[in-house]
Amino acid sequence: MALFMKAALIGLSIAAPVGPVGLLCIQRTIAHGPRIGFASGLGAATADATYGAIGAFGLATVTNYFVALTTPLAVFGALFLLWMGIKLLRATPSASAANVTNGAFAGKAFISVFLLTLANPMTILSFIAVFAAIAGPAASAPAAAALMVLGVFCGSAFWWLLLACGVAAVRHKIGPGVMTLVNRIGGCILLAFAGWQLMRITG
């Protein structure tokens, strides 16, 4: 239980800082409801757990493969952010409302954030170091590795649930004008993140 709780705290601490994924979760919760916002967060939690599993189970070949793809994946992530930023800038409250009842939209929200989070393969190396620190010699045991991966997922998912529910509590107070402003600001921030990532790659 102690190992699980430590891993859950790691998952929560990884998810909590507000970045592109947090921004998307907030915007989608406001625009489409808590179900879509939480689905977006689960995409990030699943990607974190995937990289956590690669690190925890010591899959060196897979780790080296993803690390070698750091630059192409970073470019993909920047272009993906660019695309989502443009979509947000062009989004309208009426179009957002139309998607609330679309069950397939939750799946799209999940996949988009899952792919965006996977675009940072250096996360694997972070998990390898952290898991070794919290589990010690037991880190290589399959049961301990599985428990840590589960903890990371649960901790991350718990944060996204809190965020989606918290934003949903004030969502009804946001009118179309404010929603349009949220979309514009969110789109500009995503474009800024995309530009910063591209500059970091080329620099």
N, C-alpha and C positions, 0 to 999 in steps of 0.2 A: 504493500500500500504506500509506503514512504517513497519508493522508487517511482510509482505511478504518479503520485502527487508532485514530485520534483519535475517529472517530464511534462505534466499538465501545466505547471507554472512556466516552464520553458515555452510550451506552445502558446500560452496566453501572452507571454512577454514578446514573442515574435510577431503575433498578430496585432497587438495593441497599438504600436506606433502608427500614426495616421500617415498613409502614403497613398499611392494611386488606388490600391485595392480598397483601403478604408474609404476613400472618397467615392469610389464606385458603389460601395455598399450603402453609404449614406444617401447618395443621389438616387439609387434604384429603390431604396426603401421609401423615400419621399414620393418618387414618381409612380412606382408600381405596387407598393405595399411591402410589409415585413417578410412575406413569403419569398419574394424575389430578392430582397436585400439579403436574407439569410442564405438563400441558395447561392448567391454570389460569394458570400463568406465561406460557405462549405467548399466551394471550388478552391479557395486559398488553403483551407485546412487540409483538404485531400492532397494538394500538391506538396504542402509541408510534410505531411505524413509519408508521401511517396519518397521524397528526398531523405526523410528521416529513416525510412526503412532501408534505403540503399546504404546509408552511413552506418546504421545500427548492425546490420547483418554482414558488414565487412565485404560488400560486393566491389572489390577493388577494380575489376575490369569495367564494370558499369560506371563506377565513380570516375575513372580516368577518361572514359568515353565522353561523359557529360562535361567534365572540366575542359576537355579538348575543344568542346563545342561552345565554350563560354562566349566568344565574340559573335559567332553567328546567332546564337540564342539571344544575346543582348541586342543585336540589331533587330531581330524579330520582335522582341519585346518593345523596343522603341517605336517601330513601325505600327505595332498593334496599339500602343498608347496613342499614337498620332491618329490612327483610324477612329478609335473610340472618342478621342477629343473632338474630332470633326463631327462625329455623330451627335455628341452632346450639344455642340454649338447649333446644330440644325434641328434639334429635338423641340417639339412643341408639347404643351400640357395635354392637348386633346389626343395626340398620338400615344402619349404615355398612358392615359386612362384606358385607351382601347386595348392595351396589352395586359391589363390587370387580370382579365378573365382568361387569358391565353395560357393554358397549362404548359405548352411547349416552351414558353418564354423562360420559365424557371430553369429548364434544361440548358437553354442557350446562355443564360446568366451564369450558371455553374461552369459550363465548359469555357466560356470566355475568360473568367477569372482563373480557372485552373491552368489554362495555357499561359496566361500572363505571369502567374506565379512560377511556373516551370521555367520561365525565361531567365531565371537567376540560379544556375547550377552550382555556384559557389556555396549555396546553402548547404550542400552535402558536406563540405569540409567543416562547416560550423557545427553541424550535428555530430560528426565524428568526434570532434574535440569535446563538445559538451557532454555527450553520452559517456565518453571515457572518463570524464571528470566526476559525473554524478554516480556512475555505477561501479567504477574501479575495475578490478579484475573480472567482475561478473558481467561486464558490458558485452563480452563476446558470447555469452550463453544465449541460446535461441529464445528461451522463455523471458529472460530479462530484456532482450532486444525487442521482442514483440510487445512487452508491457510498456516500454519506453515509447515506442511508436504510437501505441494506443493512447498513451497519456498526452503526447504532443497533439494528436488529432482532437482529443476531447477538450484539452485546454484551449486550443485555437477555435474550435467550434463553439465553445461556451462564450468566448469573447464576441464572436460574430452574432450569436443569439442575443446577447445583452445589447449590442450596438443596434441591431435591427429593431428590437423591441423598444429601446429607448427613443430612437428616431420616430418610430411608428406612433408613440404616445403624443407627439406634437405635430404629426403629419397633417391632421385634419384642420389645423390652424393656418396652413400654408395655402394661399390662393394661387390662381393661375399666373398672376404677375410675378409673385415671388418665386414660383416654380420655374418660370422662364429665366429669371435672374440666376437661380441656382444652377440651371443647365448651362448658362453662358459662363458663369464663374468656374464651374466644374470642368467644362470643356477647355477653358484657357489654362487651368492648372494642369490638366492632363497633357496638353500640348507643351507646356513648360517642362514637365517631367520628361517627355519624349525628346525635346531639344537638348536637355541636360544630359540624358543618357547617350545621345548620338555624339555630342561634343566630347563626352568622356571616352567614348570608343575611339573616335578619330584623333583625340589628343594624346 
